[in-house]
Amino acid sequence: MTPFQRILGAAFDELPGPVRTLHALTTSVHTAGLADIRAAANPGAWLLCKVAGLPKPGQGVPVSVSFHPDGRGREFWNRHFAGRRYASTMEAGRQRDDGLLIERFGPFDLLFRLQPTQGRLAWSLVGWRVLGMPLPAWSRPTIECSESGDGTRFLFDIDVAFPLVGHVVHYRGWLDVIEQVSAITQPGCLPSASPYQGSGQWEACVATERTRPVGRAGGARIAHRRPGALESREGAPSADDERRAWRCRWSA
């Protein structure tokens, strides 16, 4: 059971199809899309975006997000916004955090309340901690996230503001699934660039199979070359095997 299924229970089935798809994963999935990003111009907002890896402003910014469930109730999310990377771990809260989604990155824990409403899933930040210690409510940022669907496309809308600094960044866009992996992989096994940087194709470093087109965006044709089976050996594949199989480059 995924963190989202555990928290939402029967309400999970009421979510739009694309939202259910990305929150009911048992294997790793790579997605890609585009986003429109607005960021505040003040120095405080710029510094926060830089430190936290939040996206830089722009229209039609290439986005890729990979989701890696570990089979033990956690998910590793890796986001790339035109070269800026943000990685975190998602899990369902327990005991004092029961009913909340916990996003962990670095020393910080962000606690979100999830609410399905009017064909979308809303996230609201209700608490945060550093090194396991709760931080005062007055210091807490305001983070509002909305997830919905359009056909098979996953839509997201996220707004971030901080006390004293004010509005920091607002970004909205879409994602399409470009590859689903047949087995759980190590977190961090990501394409090394967005598939929207000009025309070309993914080239996996080992055991590649056929290339199949998966869509277009921004006028660029997307193709993903799927890794084949890892070398047969006793025991489970090592972390090095997994990384080697998924280390790809975008070849123009």
Beta strands, then each sheet from edge to edge (+ up, - down):
strand 1: 29-39
strand 2: 58-69
strand 3: 74-81
strand 4: 84-92
strand 5: 101-105
strand 6: 108-117
strand 7: 120-130
strand 8: 133-134
strand 9: 142-150
strand 10: 153-162
strand 11: 166-180
strand 12: 201-204
strand 13: 208-217
strand 14: 220-227
strand 15: 248-251
sheet 1: 8+ 7- 6+ 5- 4+ 3- 2+ 1- 11+ 10- 9+
sheet 2: 12+ 15-
sheet 3: 13+ 14-
end
